[in-house]
Amino acid sequence: MLNPIHLRTLQECVRTGSFAEAARALGYTASAVSQQMMLLERSVGAPLFERSARSVRSTAVGELLAVRSRDALGALHQLEREVRAMVVGDQGRLRIGSFATANARVLPAALAAVVADRPGAEVHLDEGEPDEVLAGVLDATLDAAVVFEYDLDPRSWPAELSRVELLTEVLGLAVSADHRLGDRGEVGIGELADDPWICTREDTAGARSLTRLAASANFAPRIVCRSNDYGVIRDLVSRGLGVALLPGLAIEDGSLRVLRLIGWQPCRRVLALFRPGNTNPLLPLVLEHLTRVSSALPSTVLHETNPRL
């Protein structure tokens, strides 16, 4: 294996034609340069210089090695720079997965802040439901996953993952602008027992939460429309086709009225999950920006008991 330090010294010896001049240029002693060249000749298996009392002249092998090693050393130096940049997070790749409403309200600002801090870094975002992006963290194809959990549909997360709680969302009752209860600030869930309901797919945590909340008021919601796209749900509600239970991130200004529930306030928590052994230097940075952006969301999103992180 050729020593890159010896190759750099060789280049200087060929350029100056003198071990002493090469030593002065590199900050070595002349004897140190001579010893390096002897070791390099031993590695190559051929003489690299014709030596005289006052100078040295490179052999054909020495000349070839000096010329061809320039590109190799340049590539090695570039590699060292890139590795150093990755170690401090100036370069590298961050891979994160998240669900749709967080992608709409939280991830854009957080990831833009990461790129502003580290312009040389690549940021990759994938979208999926919690179990889908969770699998990516477990198999190391993702650095982190932003997921949610409902009070009314509790779940556990893998013990081997670390977590950061980003925010706690209020669950509000969305009704059309001309709904009979639209002028009320708060309502009991039972007051909407006879209304048609719009919610997410039957196998989702949001749908199960609605069913359990309604059961606490002794009714089963009559669901007329289902969609996992909260934009579709908002549009259906605004047109008077039903009412909906929406998490804070899905609530936007517009033609809807969003009413608070009287009594206990169920909520949805948003978490970031990651492997504690992940050494990606961009991971702490994105967690910091996710926390900052989440805590700055308007009060219409955050649950009133959510601590500012």
Protein Blocks (a to p, Z undefined) as FASTA:
>chain_A
ZZfklmmmmmmmmmnopaklmmmmnopafklmmmmmmmmmmmnopafbdcdfkbccddfk
lmmmmmmmmmmmmmmmmmmmmmmmmmnopgccddddddfklmmmmmmmmmmmmmmmmmmb
ccddddddfklmmmmmmnopafbdcddddfklgcdddfkbccddfbdcdddddddfklfk
lmpmbdcfklmmmpccddddfkbmklmmmmmmmmmnopacddfbdcfbfklmmmmmmnop
accdddfklpccdjbdcdddehjaddddddddddfklcbfklmmmmmmmmmmmmmpcfkl
pcfklccZZ
